[in-house]
Amino acid sequence: MFNKQLPLIFLIFISLVWSFSAQAQDTQRLAVLDLQEALLATDKISQSFEEIDQQLNSEKGRIQQLAEEGRSLQQRLQRDGDVMSESERTRLTQEMQQKVQEYQQRGNQLQQRQQQMRQQIINDNRPQLEAAINELLEEHNIDILLDRQAVHFAKPELDLTSAVAEKLNANEQE
């Protein structure tokens, strides 16, 4: 009876080996990339971002000044509010509210302007970024590239972030 089942067992064994080898050949190579970190690690883009920050420094200073003026008015109201007339307290309260409102408005505008300027730099450098990524995908035979922030864990050797930054820096110097 065992001899009759031997060809069947052999056939099952061969089919299992063949399916495992087919699965091994079908495995796709994965890698991860933190696009923002790669961009910020490049000399050109980090320098451009620093230039943006320098351009916006005077506006940041004005916003900080508004915050200080608002705090000063608040402290004055807390300190001297009891001895002030109702009209003076109302005037200071309104002035403080105007400072706070202007502070928030200018802060939001500055933040939006900074984000727009940074996004423009990223968009301007997108072709070089995509070329560097594609070169690395070919070099490492990568089939699927995932956002590193969307992955819970990846081995460090699967992370292409620093390689992309290095490739962009090298391409800038050519």
Z-matrix of the N, CA and C atoms (Angstrom, degrees):
N
C 1 1.435
C 2 1.515 1 111.01
N 3 1.324 2 118.58 1 -42.15
C 4 1.449 3 123.00 2 179.08
C 5 1.528 4 110.26 3 -61.91
N 6 1.352 5 117.14 4 -37.84
C 7 1.458 6 121.11 5 179.92
C 8 1.518 7 112.23 6 -65.51
N 9 1.315 8 117.76 7 -32.09
C 10 1.456 9 121.00 8 178.14
C 11 1.530 10 110.77 9 -71.39
N 12 1.310 11 118.97 10 -30.23
C 13 1.462 12 122.40 11 -178.34
C 14 1.527 13 112.05 12 -86.64
N 15 1.312 14 116.85 13 -13.44
C 16 1.465 15 120.22 14 -178.06
C 17 1.532 16 112.68 15 -59.24
N 18 1.321 17 120.68 16 -47.15
C 19 1.475 18 119.49 17 177.39
C 20 1.533 19 111.84 18 -61.80
N 21 1.305 20 117.11 19 -36.62
C 22 1.466 21 121.00 20 178.79
C 23 1.526 22 110.20 21 -66.86
N 24 1.314 23 118.61 22 -44.32
C 25 1.468 24 122.51 23 177.93
C 26 1.523 25 109.67 24 -63.36
N 27 1.328 26 117.19 25 -42.04
C 28 1.457 27 120.52 26 178.60
C 29 1.529 28 110.95 27 -62.62
N 30 1.315 29 116.43 28 -42.49
C 31 1.457 30 121.26 29 178.54
C 32 1.533 31 111.02 30 -62.67
N 33 1.318 32 117.56 31 -42.50
C 34 1.467 33 121.54 32 177.60
C 35 1.519 34 110.16 33 -64.01
N 36 1.319 35 116.78 34 -43.51
C 37 1.465 36 121.07 35 179.24
C 38 1.533 37 110.78 36 -60.56
N 39 1.304 38 117.88 37 -46.40
C 40 1.470 39 122.09 38 -179.91
C 41 1.527 40 109.97 39 -62.75
N 42 1.304 41 117.84 40 -42.27
C 43 1.465 42 120.09 41 -178.79
C 44 1.536 43 110.73 42 -67.17
N 45 1.343 44 118.08 43 -36.49
C 46 1.458 45 121.11 44 176.40
C 47 1.529 46 111.05 45 -65.27
N 48 1.323 47 117.35 46 -45.46
C 49 1.471 48 120.95 47 178.85
C 50 1.514 49 109.71 48 -61.16
N 51 1.328 50 116.29 49 -43.19
C 52 1.457 51 120.50 50 -179.16
C 53 1.536 52 110.91 51 -64.69
N 54 1.330 53 117.87 52 -40.82
C 55 1.476 54 120.30 53 -179.75
C 56 1.526 55 110.49 54 -68.38
N 57 1.331 56 118.62 55 -37.82
C 58 1.463 57 120.71 56 177.63
C 59 1.527 58 110.71 57 -66.25
N 60 1.328 59 116.96 58 -40.70
C 61 1.468 60 118.53 59 179.42
C 62 1.526 61 110.52 60 -69.12
N 63 1.316 62 118.17 61 -33.91
C 64 1.468 63 120.80 62 177.14
C 65 1.524 64 110.05 63 -67.48
N 66 1.325 65 115.76 64 -39.79
C 67 1.468 66 119.17 65 177.38
C 68 1.522 67 110.33 66 -65.39
N 69 1.310 68 117.97 67 -39.01
C 70 1.464 69 121.30 68 179.94
C 71 1.527 70 109.99 69 -64.57
N 72 1.331 71 116.82 70 -37.21
C 73 1.458 72 119.92 71 178.90
C 74 1.528 73 111.29 72 -72.29
N 75 1.322 74 117.98 73 -28.60
C 76 1.463 75 122.23 74 -178.46
C 77 1.529 76 113.00 75 -83.11
N 78 1.316 77 118.14 76 -7.49
C 79 1.465 78 119.21 77 -178.28
C 80 1.514 79 109.20 78 -62.41
N 81 1.291 80 113.12 79 136.82
C 82 1.452 81 119.15 80 -179.86
C 83 1.512 82 109.31 81 -101.24
N 84 1.322 83 114.39 82 143.28
C 85 1.462 84 119.75 83 -179.74
C 86 1.515 85 108.53 84 -85.77
N 87 1.317 86 114.60 85 130.83
C 88 1.462 87 121.95 86 -179.35
C 89 1.518 88 109.99 87 -111.07
N 90 1.328 89 114.79 88 154.71
C 91 1.459 90 121.39 89 172.16
C 92 1.527 91 107.23 90 -149.25
N 93 1.328 92 115.81 91 163.45
C 94 1.457 93 121.11 92 177.66
C 95 1.517 94 109.05 93 -123.13
N 96 1.332 95 115.17 94 157.03
C 97 1.458 96 120.85 95 -179.23
C 98 1.524 97 109.07 96 -150.95
N 99 1.329 98 115.55 97 132.22
C 100 1.466 99 121.18 98 170.78
C 101 1.526 100 105.27 99 -100.33
N 102 1.311 101 115.46 100 98.76
C 103 1.462 102 121.86 101 -173.54
C 104 1.520 103 111.85 102 -60.31
N 105 1.318 104 116.79 103 -45.33
C 106 1.466 105 120.04 104 -178.37
C 107 1.530 106 111.09 105 -63.61
N 108 1.307 107 117.02 106 -44.19
C 109 1.468 108 120.29 107 179.19
C 110 1.523 109 111.11 108 -63.42
N 111 1.328 110 116.63 109 -40.04
C 112 1.466 111 119.96 110 178.92
C 113 1.525 112 110.48 111 -62.87
N 114 1.321 113 116.18 112 -43.01
C 115 1.461 114 119.75 113 179.59
C 116 1.529 115 111.46 114 -64.88
N 117 1.324 116 116.35 115 -44.68
C 118 1.459 117 120.12 116 -178.81
C 119 1.521 118 112.36 117 -67.29
N 120 1.320 119 116.55 118 -21.09
C 121 1.462 120 120.49 119 179.89
C 122 1.529 121 112.18 120 -83.58
N 123 1.328 122 116.73 121 -6.86
C 124 1.465 123 118.23 122 178.30
C 125 1.520 124 109.60 123 -84.33
N 126 1.315 125 115.43 124 145.54
C 127 1.464 126 121.11 125 -178.25
C 128 1.523 127 111.46 126 -62.17
N 129 1.312 128 116.48 127 -45.86
C 130 1.468 129 121.39 128 -175.28
C 131 1.527 130 112.20 129 -62.92
N 132 1.305 131 116.79 130 -47.98
C 133 1.462 132 120.05 131 -176.28
C 134 1.522 133 111.07 132 -73.31
N 135 1.319 134 118.54 133 -40.81
C 136 1.470 135 119.17 134 178.18
C 137 1.529 136 110.30 135 -63.40
N 138 1.328 137 116.92 136 -37.32
C 139 1.470 138 119.92 137 176.98
C 140 1.532 139 110.44 138 -66.61
N 141 1.317 140 117.39 139 -40.41
C 142 1.466 141 120.83 140 178.08
C 143 1.522 142 111.07 141 -63.62
N 144 1.327 143 116.94 142 -39.87
C 145 1.463 144 120.55 143 178.41
C 146 1.529 145 110.75 144 -65.45
N 147 1.331 146 116.67 145 -38.53
C 148 1.469 147 120.27 146 176.99
C 149 1.522 148 110.59 147 -63.86
N 150 1.325 149 116.94 148 -39.19
C 151 1.461 150 120.63 149 177.70
C 152 1.531 151 111.32 150 -63.53
N 153 1.311 152 116.50 151 -38.67
C 154 1.470 153 120.58 152 176.58
C 155 1.523 154 109.26 153 -61.76
N 156 1.324 155 116.25 154 -47.14
C 157 1.468 156 119.91 155 -179.77
C 158 1.522 157 111.20 156 -59.63
N 159 1.327 158 117.58 157 -39.53
C 160 1.460 159 120.91 158 178.22
C 161 1.525 160 111.27 159 -66.75
N 162 1.327 161 116.54 160 -39.39
C 163 1.460 162 120.38 161 178.22
C 164 1.525 163 111.35 162 -62.01
N 165 1.311 164 116.43 163 -34.44
C 166 1.459 165 120.90 164 -174.54
C 167 1.534 166 112.85 165 -94.00
N 168 1.329 167 117.40 166 1.43
C 169 1.465 168 120.96 167 -177.23
C 170 1.523 169 113.29 168 -59.03
N 171 1.340 170 118.29 169 -40.54
C 172 1.464 171 119.52 170 -178.27
C 173 1.528 172 110.48 171 -64.33
N 174 1.335 173 116.41 172 -39.05
C 175 1.466 174 119.45 173 178.14
C 176 1.531 175 110.45 174 -68.29
N 177 1.326 176 117.12 175 -37.82
C 178 1.470 177 120.22 176 176.22
C 179 1.527 178 109.85 177 -61.41
N 180 1.320 179 115.78 178 -40.44
C 181 1.467 180 119.88 179 178.21
C 182 1.518 181 111.86 180 -61.93
N 183 1.334 182 116.97 181 -42.40
C 184 1.471 183 120.84 182 178.57
C 185 1.524 184 110.65 183 -64.49
N 186 1.306 185 116.85 184 -38.89
C 187 1.477 186 120.62 185 179.35
C 188 1.523 187 110.12 186 -66.08
N 189 1.326 188 117.85 187 -41.13
C 190 1.465 189 120.99 188 177.54
C 191 1.530 190 110.54 189 -64.95
N 192 1.317 191 115.51 190 -36.60
C 193 1.460 192 119.92 191 177.92
C 194 1.534 193 110.50 192 -64.11
N 195 1.316 194 117.33 193 -41.37
C 196 1.463 195 121.01 194 177.07
C 197 1.533 196 110.63 195 -61.78
N 198 1.315 197 116.44 196 -41.59
C 199 1.466 198 120.36 197 178.97
C 200 1.525 199 110.07 198 -61.89
N 201 1.313 200 116.44 199 -44.07
C 202 1.466 201 120.53 200 179.84
C 203 1.526 202 111.28 201 -64.89
N 204 1.324 203 116.73 202 -41.05
C 205 1.465 204 120.18 203 177.97
C 206 1.528 205 110.76 204 -62.91
N 207 1.322 206 116.83 205 -40.80
C 208 1.465 207 121.24 206 178.01
C 209 1.517 208 111.34 207 -64.02
N 210 1.337 209 117.23 208 -43.66
C 211 1.471 210 121.02 209 177.78
C 212 1.527 211 111.03 210 -63.00
N 213 1.325 212 115.35 211 -40.19
C 214 1.462 213 120.08 212 -179.92
C 215 1.531 214 111.14 213 -63.30
N 216 1.322 215 116.30 214 -43.49
C 217 1.470 216 119.73 215 177.81
C 218 1.526 217 110.91 216 -64.37
N 219 1.324 218 116.72 217 -40.44
C 220 1.462 219 120.57 218 178.71
C 221 1.529 220 111.13 219 -62.92
N 222 1.315 221 116.40 220 -43.75
C 223 1.467 222 120.28 221 178.56
C 224 1.526 223 111.08 222 -63.65
N 225 1.322 224 115.22 223 -40.30
C 226 1.471 225 118.95 224 179.15
C 227 1.531 226 110.57 225 -63.80
N 228 1.328 227 116.16 226 -41.45
C 229 1.470 228 119.53 227 177.90
C 230 1.528 229 110.95 228 -63.42
N 231 1.310 230 116.94 229 -41.63
C 232 1.466 231 120.37 230 -179.83
C 233 1.524 232 111.21 231 -68.13
N 234 1.317 233 115.49 232 -39.50
C 235 1.456 234 120.31 233 -176.70
C 236 1.532 235 112.21 234 -75.75
N 237 1.347 236 116.28 235 -46.19
C 238 1.463 237 120.32 236 -171.70
C 239 1.524 238 113.61 237 -111.94
N 240 1.315 239 117.93 238 3.45
C 241 1.462 240 120.93 239 -175.86
C 242 1.514 241 114.11 240 -57.22
N 243 1.310 242 116.80 241 -34.55
C 244 1.467 243 120.25 242 -177.59
C 245 1.530 244 112.39 243 -68.30
N 246 1.322 245 116.98 244 -29.45
C 247 1.471 246 119.83 245 -176.77
C 248 1.529 247 111.97 246 -98.82
N 249 1.316 248 118.04 247 -2.74
C 250 1.471 249 121.88 248 -179.88
C 251 1.512 250 110.26 249 -83.27
N 252 1.310 251 113.47 250 155.66
C 253 1.463 252 118.18 251 172.73
C 254 1.523 253 108.51 252 -73.45
N 255 1.306 254 115.52 253 160.51
C 256 1.461 255 120.82 254 -179.72
C 257 1.533 256 110.57 255 -60.11
N 258 1.315 257 117.79 256 -41.33
C 259 1.471 258 121.10 257 -178.55
C 260 1.531 259 110.80 258 -67.08
N 261 1.327 260 117.75 259 -38.58
C 262 1.464 261 120.69 260 179.06
C 263 1.532 262 110.48 261 -68.49
N 264 1.327 263 116.29 262 -40.56
C 265 1.470 264 120.88 263 177.51
C 266 1.538 265 110.01 264 -62.73
N 267 1.324 266 116.52 265 -42.03
C 268 1.469 267 121.31 266 178.87
C 269 1.526 268 110.69 267 -64.37
N 270 1.355 269 115.75 268 -43.22
C 271 1.459 270 120.35 269 179.73
C 272 1.527 271 110.69 270 -62.71
N 273 1.331 272 117.89 271 -44.85
C 274 1.472 273 121.57 272 179.01
C 275 1.533 274 111.55 273 -65.39
N 276 1.319 275 115.83 274 -38.66
C 277 1.463 276 120.26 275 178.68
C 278 1.523 277 109.93 276 -63.42
N 279 1.321 278 116.94 277 -45.08
C 280 1.465 279 120.76 278 178.79
C 281 1.524 280 111.05 279 -64.54
N 282 1.318 281 116.46 280 -41.82
C 283 1.463 282 120.78 281 178.76
C 284 1.532 283 110.30 282 -62.62
N 285 1.327 284 116.12 283 -41.83
C 286 1.464 285 120.58 284 178.58
C 287 1.532 286 109.96 285 -64.01
N 288 1.315 287 117.62 286 -43.15
C 289 1.461 288 121.36 287 179.64
C 290 1.533 289 111.05 288 -63.68
N 291 1.335 290 116.29 289 -37.55
C 292 1.463 291 120.20 290 177.56
C 293 1.529 292 110.39 291 -65.04
N 294 1.334 293 116.24 292 -41.14
C 295 1.473 294 120.17 293 178.86
C 296 1.531 295 110.02 294 -63.45
N 297 1.315 296 115.82 295 -43.67
C 298 1.470 297 120.19 296 -179.90
C 299 1.527 298 109.87 297 -63.63
N 300 1.315 299 116.49 298 -44.20
C 301 1.466 300 120.56 299 -179.72
C 302 1.533 301 110.74 300 -63.71
N 303 1.326 302 117.10 301 -44.64
C 304 1.462 303 120.83 302 178.77
C 305 1.534 304 110.42 303 -64.55
N 306 1.336 305 116.30 304 -39.95
C 307 1.461 306 121.67 305 177.62
C 308 1.534 307 110.05 306 -58.45
N 309 1.328 308 116.29 307 -48.82
C 310 1.464 309 120.05 308 -178.84
C 311 1.525 310 111.53 309 -64.97
N 312 1.319 311 116.25 310 -43.29
C 313 1.459 312 120.68 311 -178.63
C 314 1.534 313 111.14 312 -63.88
N 315 1.321 314 116.21 313 -48.38
C 316 1.468 315 119.61 314 -179.97
C 317 1.528 316 111.60 315 -66.48
N 318 1.327 317 116.01 316 -37.63
C 319 1.464 318 119.71 317 177.58
C 320 1.514 319 111.49 318 -62.25
N 321 1.322 320 117.11 319 -44.20
C 322 1.471 321 120.70 320 177.97
C 323 1.525 322 111.37 321 -64.75
N 324 1.332 323 116.54 322 -41.99
C 325 1.461 324 120.17 323 178.61
C 326 1.526 325 111.10 324 -63.02
N 327 1.319 326 116.16 325 -42.60
C 328 1.461 327 120.09 326 179.22
C 329 1.520 328 110.74 327 -62.93
N 330 1.310 329 115.93 328 -44.57
C 331 1.461 330 120.28 329 -179.66
C 332 1.533 331 110.46 330 -62.35
N 333 1.327 332 117.13 331 -43.88
C 334 1.460 333 120.26 332 178.82
C 335 1.528 334 111.14 333 -63.86
N 336 1.321 335 116.06 334 -42.88
C 337 1.470 336 120.46 335 179.60
C 338 1.535 337 110.52 336 -62.30
N 339 1.327 338 116.40 337 -43.83
C 340 1.460 339 120.67 338 179.30
C 341 1.529 340 110.39 339 -62.68
N 342 1.326 341 117.04 340 -43.87
C 343 1.465 342 120.72 341 179.67
C 344 1.537 343 111.09 342 -63.65
N 345 1.338 344 116.34 343 -40.49
C 346 1.462 345 119.80 344 179.44
C 347 1.523 346 110.90 345 -65.12
N 348 1.326 347 116.79 346 -42.65
C 349 1.453 348 120.64 347 -179.83
C 350 1.531 349 110.89 348 -65.18
N 351 1.322 350 116.52 349 -41.64
C 352 1.469 351 120.21 350 178.57
C 353 1.531 352 110.81 351 -66.54
N 354 1.325 353 115.94 352 -40.72
C 355 1.469 354 119.67 353 179.51
C 356 1.527 355 110.50 354 -63.36
N 357 1.323 356 116.39 355 -37.39
C 358 1.467 357 119.76 356 178.37
C 359 1.539 358 111.00 357 -63.75
N 360 1.312 359 115.94 358 -40.23
C 361 1.472 360 119.69 359 177.39
C 362 1.524 361 110.27 360 -63.13
N 363 1.316 362 116.16 361 -43.64
C 364 1.469 363 120.33 362 178.92
C 365 1.529 364 110.05 363 -62.58
N 366 1.335 365 116.73 364 -44.74
C 367 1.468 366 120.31 365 179.42
C 368 1.528 367 111.43 366 -62.54
N 369 1.325 368 116.44 367 -39.41
C 370 1.466 369 120.56 368 179.14
C 371 1.528 370 111.84 369 -64.80
N 372 1.320 371 116.99 370 -29.25
C 373 1.467 372 121.73 371 -177.87
C 374 1.531 373 113.40 372 -99.25
N 375 1.317 374 116.67 373 1.63
C 376 1.467 375 120.53 374 -177.15
C 377 1.539 376 113.10 375 -59.75
N 378 1.346 377 120.11 376 -41.42
C 379 1.472 378 117.87 377 -179.99
C 380 1.538 379 112.86 378 -60.60
N 381 1.338 380 117.08 379 -41.06
C 382 1.464 381 119.91 380 178.39
C 383 1.527 382 110.30 381 -66.68
N 384 1.319 383 116.06 382 -38.26
C 385 1.465 384 121.02 383 178.97
C 386 1.524 385 110.47 384 -63.19
N 387 1.311 386 116.53 385 -48.58
C 388 1.464 387 119.66 386 -179.47
C 389 1.526 388 111.66 387 -63.39
N 390 1.338 389 116.50 388 -37.71
C 391 1.469 390 119.77 389 178.06
C 392 1.529 391 110.58 390 -64.23
N 393 1.336 392 116.86 391 -42.81
C 394 1.469 393 120.45 392 179.30
C 395 1.527 394 110.51 393 -64.36
N 396 1.313 395 116.99 394 -41.87
C 397 1.475 396 120.49 395 179.28
C 398 1.523 397 109.77 396 -63.60
N 399 1.314 398 116.91 397 -46.63
C 400 1.471 399 120.09 398 -179.49
C 401 1.522 400 111.85 399 -61.67
N 402 1.332 401 117.76 400 -39.51
C 403 1.463 402 120.69 401 177.08
C 404 1.528 403 110.75 402 -60.67
N 405 1.323 404 116.09 403 -44.62
C 406 1.468 405 119.53 404 -179.18
C 407 1.520 406 111.83 405 -68.32
N 408 1.325 407 117.11 406 -36.72
C 409 1.464 408 119.88 407 177.33
C 410 1.526 409 110.32 408 -61.69
N 411 1.324 410 116.37 409 -40.32
C 412 1.471 411 120.75 410 177.37
C 413 1.530 412 110.78 411 -68.14
N 414 1.332 413 116.37 412 -47.40
C 415 1.468 414 120.70 413 -178.26
C 416 1.521 415 112.06 414 -58.23
N 417 1.328 416 116.32 415 -41.31
C 418 1.467 417 121.15 416 -175.69
C 419 1.530 418 112.63 417 -97.53
N 420 1.325 419 116.25 418 4.12
C 421 1.457 420 121.42 419 179.53
C 422 1.541 421 111.46 420 54.20
N 423 1.312 422 115.92 421 48.77
C 424 1.468 423 122.50 422 -178.27
C 425 1.523 424 109.30 423 -89.67
N 426 1.336 425 115.68 424 131.53
C 427 1.462 426 120.95 425 178.84
C 428 1.524 427 112.21 426 -94.89
N 429 1.334 428 116.18 427 -36.32
C 430 1.465 429 120.78 428 -175.39
C 431 1.529 430 108.93 429 -132.66
N 432 1.330 431 115.69 430 129.03
C 433 1.463 432 121.79 431 177.69
C 434 1.520 433 108.27 432 -115.04
N 435 1.345 434 115.94 433 123.97
C 436 1.459 435 121.92 434 -177.35
C 437 1.520 436 110.83 435 -111.77
N 438 1.321 437 115.58 436 151.52
C 439 1.465 438 121.35 437 174.13
C 440 1.526 439 107.63 438 -69.01
N 441 1.331 440 116.29 439 124.71
C 442 1.469 441 120.30 440 -176.47
C 443 1.523 442 111.83 441 -60.33
N 444 1.312 443 117.14 442 -31.50
C 445 1.458 444 120.15 443 -178.53
C 446 1.527 445 112.03 444 -72.52
N 447 1.324 446 117.29 445 -17.93
C 448 1.456 447 120.90 446 179.48
C 449 1.532 448 112.22 447 -91.72
N 450 1.327 449 116.54 448 -2.98
C 451 1.461 450 121.89 449 -176.94
C 452 1.522 451 108.88 450 -108.36
N 453 1.317 452 116.50 451 132.92
C 454 1.465 453 120.47 452 -179.45
C 455 1.522 454 111.98 453 -71.02
N 456 1.313 455 115.62 454 -38.94
C 457 1.457 456 119.20 455 -179.45
C 458 1.522 457 109.01 456 -152.15
N 459 1.308 458 114.75 457 139.57
C 460 1.468 459 121.01 458 172.12
C 461 1.523 460 107.22 459 -147.50
N 462 1.307 461 115.50 460 141.15
C 463 1.460 462 119.62 461 176.60
C 464 1.527 463 108.45 462 -61.61
N 465 1.321 464 117.38 463 143.54
C 466 1.469 465 120.25 464 -179.27
C 467 1.530 466 113.70 465 -55.81
N 468 1.304 467 117.34 466 -31.71
C 469 1.465 468 119.13 467 -179.37
C 470 1.534 469 112.53 468 -71.19
N 471 1.327 470 117.46 469 -12.13
C 472 1.465 471 121.00 470 176.45
C 473 1.526 472 112.31 471 -91.07
N 474 1.323 473 117.50 472 -4.00
C 475 1.467 474 122.30 473 -176.54
C 476 1.532 475 110.13 474 -91.13
N 477 1.318 476 116.61 475 117.12
C 478 1.463 477 122.08 476 -178.05
C 479 1.529 478 113.11 477 -95.15
N 480 1.324 479 118.32 478 5.84
C 481 1.459 480 121.65 479 -174.24
C 482 1.522 481 112.66 480 -56.10
N 483 1.315 482 116.81 481 -54.67
C 484 1.470 483 118.92 482 -177.85
C 485 1.530 484 111.20 483 -68.29
N 486 1.318 485 117.73 484 -32.41
C 487 1.468 486 120.47 485 178.75
C 488 1.530 487 110.66 486 -65.94
N 489 1.335 488 117.18 487 -37.96
C 490 1.466 489 120.52 488 177.68
C 491 1.523 490 109.56 489 -65.49
N 492 1.333 491 117.06 490 -45.28
C 493 1.472 492 120.71 491 179.10
C 494 1.525 493 110.55 492 -60.65
N 495 1.322 494 116.72 493 -44.16
C 496 1.472 495 120.30 494 179.03
C 497 1.524 496 111.38 495 -62.26
N 498 1.320 497 116.17 496 -41.89
C 499 1.468 498 120.30 497 -179.75
C 500 1.526 499 109.80 498 -65.56
N 501 1.322 500 118.57 499 -41.27
C 502 1.468 501 121.12 500 178.02
C 503 1.526 502 110.88 501 -63.84
N 504 1.330 503 116.92 502 -43.85
C 505 1.473 504 120.37 503 178.36
C 506 1.528 505 110.67 504 -62.69
N 507 1.313 506 116.81 505 -41.21
C 508 1.467 507 120.37 506 -179.76
C 509 1.529 508 110.49 507 -66.33
N 510 1.337 509 116.83 508 -39.53
C 511 1.463 510 120.38 509 179.15
C 512 1.519 511 112.13 510 -67.16
N 513 1.334 512 117.19 511 -30.88
C 514 1.469 513 121.53 512 178.59
C 515 1.512 514 110.64 513 -66.63
N 516 1.327 515 116.56 514 -34.27
C 517 1.466 516 120.75 515 -174.93
C 518 1.525 517 112.23 516 -83.39
N 519 1.306 518 116.87 517 -9.40
C 520 1.478 519 119.91 518 -179.65
C 521 1.510 520 110.96 519 -79.76
